[in-house]
Amino acid sequence: MSLDLTDLRLFIAVAERGSITRGADEVHLALASASARVRALEATLGVALLERGRRGVRPTAAGEALLHHARRVLADVAALRGELDAHARGLKGRVRLVSNTVALAEFLPAVLAGWLAAHPAIDLDVEERPSDDIVRDVMAGRADIGIAADSVDLGALERFPFAVDRLVLVVPRRHRLARKRRIGFVEAAAEPFVGLAGDSALQRHLAGHAARAGRPLALRVAVQGFDAVCRMVEAGIGVAVVPAAAAARCRRSMAIVPVALADRWSERRLMIGMRRLDGLAPPARALVAHLRANADSASFRGAAKQRARNP
């Protein structure tokens, strides 16, 4: 049996995109060439790898098995190349990082800036995802490292603490809720809301809790970024739930008041996760080491004490 890396990359792209055409585009092959490669792969293996339909393709059971092993092979090849590059020229390569909204907006910019400046030969791909998608992406090999909240099942990920994410309600300074020290999310959900635009992981998280409580959010406006959210709150458009770090920063220049949320889910621990630390290429291992060195250990200890007092 002879399989080349181009075939494996093509099959992964086709399976993930659900289309031979889109898969061919992703790996920069002509459609005719990609189709021929897939047929030759099936002939070589003696089994159908794709179910073809009018709406696209999807892997058969044999295709799922090949997909799993193809991802592992390509990850191992990337790790090998990274090791050799590390020996030959120092750290060089590309790291794929997926993160939830809060870590990406409030914690990572300052942490990553210095590291990237110190490693000009390393490129970093960063994408925002909900925490449950982050776990799937890392386990499937679509990302090297994930930063996700421990409110979801982190499964078999090897993990390390990074920071504590405390969500708070922000209201205009003269709002009736500004006098409260603590509030339940269900009560707050009765207010008009300001939220994040796009497919925000945090917004989906909040919408899910609101729906489960039977109080869907009345989202009046959706904007980009926590600063814009807080500006809308200051203007009296509605209330919002943002990270405590963002609320504290915006409060210095805006007439807003943060109100603690009484719900246990409003405090989440952010974890650095990967399939196996020793399986990462050197650039990714170096990034994990940097993230761990800059983790907010004090906030983790404080959160643990708070949970012990309020089980």
C-alpha positions, -999 to +999 in steps of 0.1 A: +000+000+000+014+034-010-002+066+003+014+100-002+009+131+020-009+150-008-035+123-009-040+125+029-042+163+029-067+162+001-089+136+018-089+155+051-099+187+032-127+169+012-141+153+043-141+185+064-155+206+036-181+180+025-171+186-011-144+174-035-145+208-052-139+228-020-114+203-008-094+206-040-095+244-037-081+242-001-051+221-011-046+240-044-054+211-068-075+212-100-109+195-096-101+168-122-068+160-105-084+158-070-112+136-082-087+112-099-066+111-067-097+102-045-107+074-070-071+061-070-070+061-032-103+041-031-089+017-057-056+013-038-074+006-005-101-015-021-129+002-002-153+032-007-141+062+013-169+087+005-206+086+001-215+109-028-248+127-030-264+157-046-255+179-016-218+168-015-199+140+001-193+125+035-169+098+047-180+062+050-170+042+080-138+033+062-134+070+054-137+080+090-110+055+099-087+070+072-096+105+083-085+097+119-052+082+109-045+108+082-047+136+108-024+117+131+001+111+103+002+147+092+005+159+129+035+135+133+050+148+101+046+184+112+061+175+146+091+158+128+096+188+106+094+211+136+120+191+155+144+192+125+138+229+120+144+235+157+178+217+154+188+234+122+177+270+126+161+275+159+123+277+164+104+282+132+069+271+120+032+278+124+011+272+155-027+269+153-045+282+184-082+282+191-097+302+220-130+313+235-141+349+233-130+361+267-095+346+265-090+360+230-103+395+239-090+400+274-061+378+282-042+367+251-033+400+234-009+411+261+004+376+266+011+368+230+025+402+219+059+397+236+062+361+226+056+368+189+081+396+190+107+372+205+099+345+178+097+363+145+101+330+126+069+315+142+035+323+126+004+320+147-031+313+135-057+323+161-094+316+158-124+322+181-145+292+189-170+281+216-153+260+243-170+227+232-159+233+196-124+240+209-122+205+225-133+189+192-109+209+171-079+201+193-088+164+196-093+161+158-060+177+151-075+208+135-057+230+161-025+225+181-036+243+213-069+254+227-079+278+255-114+267+267-136+271+298-138+242+322-176+246+321-175+221+292-162+185+292-125+188+283-124+151+277-090+135+272-072+168+267-039+173+286-045+206+303-030+234+324-046+264+342-045+297+325-069+323+340-102+327+358-130+343+337-156+361+359-186+374+340-205+404+354-235+424+344-228+460+333-255+487+336-256+525+331-246+544+362-281+556+369-299+523+361-322+509+387-300+477+389-268+498+396-277+498+433-275+460+435-244+442+447-254+409+431-281+397+407-293+365+392-290+362+354-327+354+351-336+387+366-311+406+344-324+388+313-357+407+316-338+438+305-330+449+269-295+436+261-264+447+242-244+418+228-215+409+206-219+408+168-211+378+147-208+342+158-195+351+192-187+322+215-197+342+246-230+354+230-239+318+223-230+308+258-253+336+273-281+328+248-280+292+259-284+300+296-312+324+289-331+299+268-327+272+295-341+297+320-371+304+297-360+340+293-346+345+258-325+377+256-341+408+240-310+417+220-314+454+210-280+458+193-249+437+186-215+453+182-179+443+178-158+441+210-164+447+247-154+484+246-182+490+221-206+469+242-199+490+273-203+523+252-238+511+242-246+503+278-233+538+289-256+553+263-286+536+279-293+512+250-294+482+274-274+461+298-248+435+290-227+406+304-190+410+299-158+397+316-150+414+349-116+425+334-133+443+305-158+460+329-131+472+352-111+486+323-141+503+307-154+517+340-124+540+342-136+560+312-174+552+310-204+558+332-211+521+338-214+500+369-205+463+372-229+441+391-218+406+402-238+376+388-250+351+414-250+322+390-222+296+394-216+294+357-206+331+357-172+321+370-153+298+347-117+286+347-099+289+314-076+260+306-048+255+281-055+222+264-037+200+238-039+163+229-004+156+243+022+181+253+050+158+242+034+153+208+035+190+199+061+204+175+087+226+193+071+260+183+037+249+199+055+235+230+073+268+234+040+286+232+024+263+258+054+270+281+050+307+276+012+306+283+018+285+315+045+310+327+020+338+322-010+320+337-029+339+364-022+314+392-034+338+419-068+340+404-070+302+403-062+299+440-088+326+448-114+308+427-107+275+444-111+291+479-144+307+468-158+274+455-148+257+487-168+283+507-197+281+483-200+244+472 
